[in-house]
């Protein structure tokens, strides 16, 4: 199937640079981008925002064991300290 797509000049310039750097045709770059978009979105039409960020949750640690229960206390303490 053939598909014609109009893109802003900025995209066209960047696609041309990437194609040159990677030794690909501009159409190869477009196909790769569309494949990634389709793979990420085709079966995820009902994806909730949580599912998009769940891999990030729990990856940072504050060292404060009761932060979840006493977050207001620690927030007000931080605001008073910075004032």
Secondary structure, 3 states (H helix, E strand, C coil): CCCCCCCCHHHHHHHHHHHHHHCCCHHHHHHHHHHHHHHHHCCCCCCCHHHHHHHHCCCCCCCCCCCCCCHHHHHHHHHHHHC
